[in-house]
Amino acid sequence: MKTTFSTLALLGLFAVAACNEADSSGEETAAEGGGKADDGKDDGTALAGVADLHLHMFAEEGFGGGWMHGSHDGSAEEAMSDCDGGVDHARLADDLMPLLTDSACAADLPELAQRVPLVGAMVAGVGGATGGQFLSEQLGHLPGTEGDTGRHGDRTGGFPTFSGFPRWDTIAHHTAWEGHLREAFEAGLRVEVVSAVSYDWLCKAMPEENLSRPECDEMVDVKVQLQQAQDMAKRNADWMEIATSAGSARRIVEEGKMAVILGVEATHILGDGDWAESLDELYQMGVRTLQPVHLFDNRFAGVAPHNPLHHVALYTQNCHIDTDCPIGLTDGQPGGVTLGFDLDASCKNVVGLKEEGKELIAEMMARHMLIDASHLSEQAMRDLHEMSADEDYYPYFISHAHMREMLLPSKQAEEKTVPWWVAANVKEVGGMLGLRTFPDEVNTYEGTTVPNDCHGSSKSFAQMLAYASDAIGVNVAFGADFNGFIAQTRPRFGPDACTATANTEEAACQARAEEAGTVGQLGTDFDDLGLAHTGLLMDLVDDLDQLGADTTPLKTSAENFVQMWERAESRREGVAADISDLTEAPVGDIVMNPAHDDRVISCE
């Protein structure tokens, strides 16, 4: 049965509890929490339920309030109303020149416009489009879709028809309404890490008339979102609560509610002043996890490069032109360069944890905070692991991760992907990986019985899940990253089925095979829309179950998350897990997908 939307959304209903006076900021030690003693040993029944380690619940207030259409709260009619085609959101300014000419690097602009196509597009536009218009349209492009920035005119329909959004390739419309989050909770989601998010460079790249806060101060955006988190928890106190310690997280889940952990993901996190004072302020607001870096190098650490637009952003701050290894902007071109990042010959960022970064990590450890290592450069990951070992293997986690060995070569080249040795180190310290619910084609992992024959769908996620939990043995959860400028898991049915491959004939063959297959539809929006919003997260688990995947690692992830936090709060005695058997990449069961040009396509 194909539904246009969930019954909850169609009715626009949401059970709102009366606010109570429960104090969610109170601390509980692991021993007080009822499931773990101070030594971290189990003294009760393990928690049941799923954890998601990365959600931007309040992203409509990120980036100066200028990007996302929709809202996290209110009725479905209010939160997901029709939009105006992107006139007041999700577009870059027509003229992006001020971002370049106002920097100290303006003198190099004419030459760079000739050498770097992206800079040239920002300066002159492409095909009659302005620079901002061209880049806006490119942001959502993936195999099988132009996204809702490239085809925004087709994606304006919200409540009640939902003809345009939400769907799996949405990056401009809200995908984390409270009603949907409750649907996920009622289906088994028990731990949710909610990250306040911002990026001042993107804010400055948007038309000022679209912004709620044109000052583009990341920490102002973050504080607005943290207050919204507190307000959300109060009005939904019957089913969620903000956890500020491992003990409180365990208690909340044992009481049948969802534990919400507050985090921060920002490029200039903690601002430019006294970072210790800013950290203390965030801690008082309930924050218990954060990432030292986000999209480019900052005062704390080097970042793992990925999207070329961030290269340009970093360049406007440091004017660095790197010739050791051209990535992203000028791949394969004679005389190619990398902007902003200082790379070695293997295309890895040479910047690790800086002195302030080491001080920040040490302070987070002293406060028993959870360290999110997402986006750190590989050198910074080595530095963090060394600090962890010095503190009897203090745990850290990666909230949204792609396993590098499972990806196609073009994605493997991105430093932001997680290599086997990083995952092994996370295992050693008792940490976790939040697996990104991605839209990409991956290689085949023969350790699972799920066939890898519907690219970008739950069948692809099954390969990544099995590799991480089986071949490496690291604890995993979801790292869905809703509202995070990324597309989600594609459907197995409907017009977008299996479309991750660049070979459209292969995608069509796979889609026809799914329609005729023995593993059928769930009868929910997940079938045709894919992982369109938070309310469908547990549908992904259901689909994995019916495909025969081992979802035990996901269904025990709430317990594993709390145990990780308890380890941070407890006395530790050495490693959490022996990784001596992981001395090289465990790729024995990985079958590399052939290049698209070499594939024999046959619809049988």
N, C-alpha and C positions, 0 to 999 in steps of 0.2 A: 504494500500500500504506500503510495506516494503522498506525503503530507506537505502542504505549502510551508508550514511552520509548526512549532510545538503548540500544543493546546494551551499551555500557559501563556505563550506570547500572543496567540490569537485572541484570547479573552482579555489580555492586558492585566491579568491578575497577579498579585504578589502579596503573600501573607507577611504583613509588617507587624512585628511584635512591639508591644509597648516598651518604651525605654525603661531600663531599670538602672539602679545606681551601682551595679557591680563594678568594682575597680579593676580594670584589665591591666593596669600598670603595676600591680603588686607583684613582687618577686616570690617565686617558690623554688626551692632547691630541688635537685633531682630526688632526694630522699623524701621530701614533702609531697612530691607529685604522685606517689602511690605506685609506680611501676618499676623504679630503679633505685637502688641504694647508692650511696656516694661512690662506691667502687664500680658502678656501672653494671652490676650483675642483676639479672632478671629476678624479681621476687613476685611476679604475678603473670597474668595472662597477657600475651602480646596483643598490641593494638591491631585491629583489622581496618583496612582502608587504604586508599591511594593518596599519594602526595604529588602535587605539582609545584615545582620549585621556581617558576618564573611566570608572573602574570602582571601586566600593566593595567590594573583595574581602572585607574583614573586618568588614562592617557589623554582624555579631552582637555586636561589642564596642563599637559606637558608642552614644551616647545612654545611657550608664551600663549598657549591656548589657541593656536592658529591652525593646527593640522587636522585633527580628528573630528568627524561629524558624528553626533550622537552623544549619549550620556550613559553613565553606569547606573543611574537610579531613575526613579519615576516609573510610570506605567510604560508598557511596550509602545503605546501610541506616542508618548512623549519622548522616550529614550531613543527610538528608532524611526523617527518620522522621515518622510521624504526629504531629500536634500535638493539644493538648487543647482546641481551639476558641477559643484566644485568652485563656484564663484567666491564663496566665503570660507573655503577651507581647502586643504590638500593641494595647494598650488604654490609654486615658487614665484617670486617677483619676476616680471618680464625682464627687468634690467638687473642683472647680477654683477655688473661691473663694480659697484661700490665695495662688494666683498673682496675684490681683487685689488682695486686701485687704492683702497684705504689702508692696505697693509704695507709693511715695509718692503715688500717684494715687488712693488708695482713696476720698477724699472725693467724687470725681466719679462714682463707680460707679453710684449710683442713676439719675442722669440719663443716663449712657451706656447703661445697660441698656435704657432706653426709646428712645434714638435709634439704637443700633447693634444690629441683630438678633443678630449673632454674640456680642456681650457678653451680651445677654439670654439666649441659649442657654447660655452658660457659667454664668450665675448660676442660672437656673431650669430648664434642660433644655427639652425639647420633646416633646409627645405622651406624657408619662408617663416618658420616658427621662431619666436624669440628664444634667447638662451634659457630663460626660466620655463617657458612653455615646453620646449624640447625636453629638458631634464625632468620636468614634472611627468610627462608622458612616459619616459623611459623607466621610471622608478619601479613600476609594477610588471615589467616585461619578464616573462619566463617562458620556456617551451610550453605550448598549449594555451597561453593566455597573454593578454596585454595588461591584465590587472585592472583595478578600478581607478587607477590614475591615467592609464593609457586610453581607457574606454569609459571615462567618467560619465559621458552623456548617456550611456546605456545602463548605468548603475545607480540611478537616482531614486529608484523605488524602494521605499521602506514599508513601514506598517500602513495598511494591513495586508498588502499584496506580497511584499518582500520579493519583488521582481528583480531587484538589483543587488540587494545586500540583506543580511550577511551571507557570505559564501566563502569557500576555501581560499580564494585569492584576494581577499579584502585587505587593503592596507590603509585605506582612507576613511573607513566607516567602523564605528565602534563594534567590537566583538565580545565585550565583557559586561553585559547588563546583569544587574543583581538577580533578576529572575532566572537567568540562565545559570548563574553561579549556583543558585539554590537547586536547580535541577541536577547539576553535577554532584552537589553535596548529597541530595536524596538518593542518588544512584551509587554513592560510595566514596566520593572525594572527601578526605578527612583532614588533610594538611594542605594549606595554600600559602605560598610565599608571594606576597604582593609587593612589587617594586615601584616606588615613585620614580618617574623617569623624566629626563629633559636633555636637551642638546642645544646649546645657545647658538651654534653656527646655523643650524636649520632654522631656528627662530628668526635670525637676522636675514635669512634668505627668503623669507615669506613677505608678502605685501603687508605693510604696517596696519592697513585698515582691517586685516583679518585677525589681528592679534588682540587678545584680552590684556596682555601685559607686554607692551612693546619694549620694555627695558631689557627683555631677554636675559633675565637673571635666573640661572638654573636652580639655585637654592631657594629662591622665592617660589618657583614652580613646585619644587619638591615639598616644601612646607604646606602649600595649599593642598597637595594630594595626601599628605600624612594626616592632616586634619579631616579630610574627607573619609579616610580610613577609620578614624576614631568615630566619626558620625555614623558611618555604615554599620560598624560593630554594635553601636548602641541601639540603633533602630531594628536590628536583626538579632538581638541578644538571645532569642530562643533557639538559634541554630548556629551561631558563630561567635567567636570571641578572639580577641588579640592575645597571643601568647608572648610573654616576655621572658620566659625561662623554659628549660626542658620540662621541669616539673609542671608548670602551668599548661604546657602543650599536651602532656600526657593526661592530665586531669580533664582538660577540655574534651579531648577525643573520647575518654572513658565515659564522660557524661553524655555522649551521643551528639556532640556538636563538632563543628569544624574549627580547627586551630588556624588562625591567620597570623603569619609572621611578617613583620614589616621590614622592607629593605629599600635600598636606593641604588639606582643605576643612572649615573650622570657623568658627563665628560669632564667637567671641572668640579668634581665632587668636593664638598666641604669648602668651596669658594676659594678666594685668593688670600684671605687673611689668616688668622690663627686657626689652624685646622682642628686643634685639640678642643678649642672652645666650640667650634661648629659640631664636632662629633658629640660633645657632651649635650648640646642642644637637641640633636637628633635622637640621642639615646633617651633623653627625657620625654621625647615625643613617641617613644615605643619602638624605635628602630633597633633591630638585633642582628641585621646582616647588611652588608654592602659590598660593592665591587670597587677596588681601588682605581680601576680604569674603566673606560667604556669604549669610545670610538677612535680616539687617538692619544698619543703620549701626553701625560700630564705631569704634575709636580711629584706624583707618587711612583709612577712606573711606566714602562713601555707597554704598548698594546700589540696584539696580534693583528696585522693589517688584513682588511678584506675589501669592503666596497670602495672603489676608486674615488668616489665623491669625498670620502673622508681624507684621502691623501691630499686633495686640493685644500681642504679645510685646515689640515695641519700645516701645510706649506705656507698658508697666509699668516701663520703664527711664528714659524721658525725659518722660513725662506730657504729650507734645505732642499737641494737637488742632488739625488743619489744616482751614481752611475754604476755601482757594483752589481746591481741586479734589477733590471726593469720589470716591474710587475703591475698588472692592473690597467695602467693607462697607455702604455706603449709596447705591449707584448709583441715580440717578434719584429719590431721595427728597428732598422739600423740607427744606432745612436740613441736608443731608447733610454728613458730615465724613470726614476721613481721620485715622486714629490713628497716632501715632508719627512718620510721615514729614513732612518739610517740603517741600511741592510748590510748583511755580510754576503759572501759569494753564493750561499745557499738560499738566499732570499728571505732570511729570518732577521727580525728586528734585533739589533745588538743591545738595545736598552732593556735592562732588567728592573729590579726593584731599586728605586733611588733611596737616598738616606731617609727622606721624609716618609717614603713608602714603608721602609723597615720599621720606622717609629710608629706609623699607623698600625701596621700588623701587630706589633708588640702590644700596643694599647688595646686593640681588639681582643687579643688573647687574654690580657689582664682582666677584661670585662666579660670574658666567656662568650663573646659574640661569635657568630658564624661567618667565616670568611668565604666569600664567593669569589673564586678565582677566574670566573668567566672573563674573556677578552685579554687576559694577561699574555704577554709575549712568552715564548718558550724559555727565554733566559729568566724572565720574571718568575715563571713557574719553578724553575730550578732553585732560584733564590728563596721562594716561599717554602719549598719542600725542605730546604736546609734549615730554615727557621723553625719549621714544624718539628723536624727531628731533634733540634736543640731543646724543644719544649716537650720531650717525650711523645713526639708524634701527635701534636695537636691536630685535630681534624679540620679539613677544609673541603669545599665542594665546588662543583661547576654546575651552575643552575640551568644552563641551556647549551647542550653539547651535541656535535656531530662526530661520530667515530671516523677518523681519517681513512683507515684502511678499507672501509666499506664504501667509500665514495669513488666516483669516477675521477680520472686523472686531473681534470680541470679544477675540481673541488679539492682534491688532495693537495694541490699546490698552495691552497690558502692556509696560512699559519694559524688562523683562527680555529680550524678544525682540530680535534683532540686526537693526538697520536697515542699508540698503545702504551708508551712508557709513562705518559701523563696519567692515563687511566689507572695504570698499575700503581703509581704513586698515591693517587687518590684512595685506592683500595688499601694500601699499606697504612695510611693514617686513619682509616675508618670513616672516610668521607663518602660522598655520593656523586653520581652524575645524573643530571636532569636531561633526559634524551629529548632533543628537539623533535616535535611532530612536524616533520619536514615534507615538502612537495617534490623531492628530487628522486631521480633514478639512482639506485645503488647496485653494488655487486651482490652476488648470491652467497649466502652463508649456508653451507650444507649441514650445519648443526641444528637446523630447524627443518621441520617437514613442510613448512609453508612454502609453496612455490613462488618464485620471484618473477611473476609474469603479468604484473599490472603495475607499471612503473609510476611511482609517486603516491601510491595508495597505502592502505593498511598492510598490504603484502610487502611493500618496501620497508615499512617501519618494523615489521616482524623480523626482517633480516638484521637490522641494526640492534634491536632489542636482544636477540639471541646472541649476537657477537659480543656485546658488552657484558651481558650477565653470564654467558656460558664460557666463551673463550678466555675472557679476562677475569670474570668473576667479581666484578665491582658491583656494589649496590646501586640500583638505578631507580629513578622515578620519572615522571613526565617533566619536561622543561618546555611547556607549550609556547610560551612567549606571545600570548594573545595581545593584540594591539602593539606589537613590537616591530612594525615595518617589515613584516615577513609574511609570506604565504604559508598556508597550513597543508595538512595531509589531503590529498586529492580523493575524490570518490572512486568507487569501483564500478559505478553505474551512471547512466545518463550521458549527456554530451561532453562532459569533462573527464570521463573515465579514463584512467591509465595514461594521461597525456604528458607525463614527464619526459618521455623520449622526444628528441628532436626529429625523429623519424615518424612523420604523421601516419604513414601506412602501418608501421608497427603498432602505434597507439590504437589505430582503428581495429586491427586484428585482435589485440588484447582486449579491447572493450567488447567486441563481439563474443569473444570466448567467455568473458565474465557473464554476459547476459545468458549464455547457454550453459553456464557451469552449474555444478551441484551445490556450491556454497552460495546461497542466495542473499537476498536483501534482508535488512533488519526491520524494514517497515517504518523507518524514521527518516528525518531530513538528512541524516548522515549518508544515506544511500546515494543521493544525487547531488548534494551540496558539499560533501566532504566535511572536514572538521571546520565548520563555518563559524562556530562560536563556543563559548565555554560550556554551555549546556550539553554539548555533544561529546565532551571529552570521554565520558564513560561509555558512550556508544563505540568509540574506538576500541576500548577494552572488550566490549561485547563482540565486535567484529573479529578481533584477534582471537578470542575464545572459539568462535565458530569456525575459524580457519585452522584451528589446531595449534596455535602458538602457546607457549608456556608463559602465562601472564602472572605467575606467582610472584616474580620480582616486583611487578607493579602493585599487586594486591597486598604486599607486605611493606610497601615503601613508606607508609605513615609510621610504622614501628621503627623502621630503619632510620628515618629522619630523626625521630626523637632520640633513638640510641646515639646517633652521631652528636646531637646536642648534649646529651648526658655525658658523653666522653669528653667534650670540651669543658664541662663543668667539674669533672671528676678527677681524681688522682689517676694518672696513666702510668703504665709500666711497660714501656716499649711499644712495638708495633701492634696495630690492630689485626693485621693479617700478614702472613709470610708470602712474599712475592718472589722468592728465590727461583721459582720455576718460570718466571716471566723475564727471561733474559734476551728475548728477541720478539719481534712482532708475531703474534699467534695467528698467522694467516693460512695455516694448512688447510682449513675448511672453507676458505674464500675462493670462489670461482669468479674471476674477473669477467665482466661483461665485454663482449667484443665491441670494437669500434663500430659506430652506426653504419659506416660505409662498407663494412665487411659482413654485415648481417644478411642472412638469407631470410626474407620475409615470406611466410606462407600461412595463409588463413585456412586452417583445416577444420 
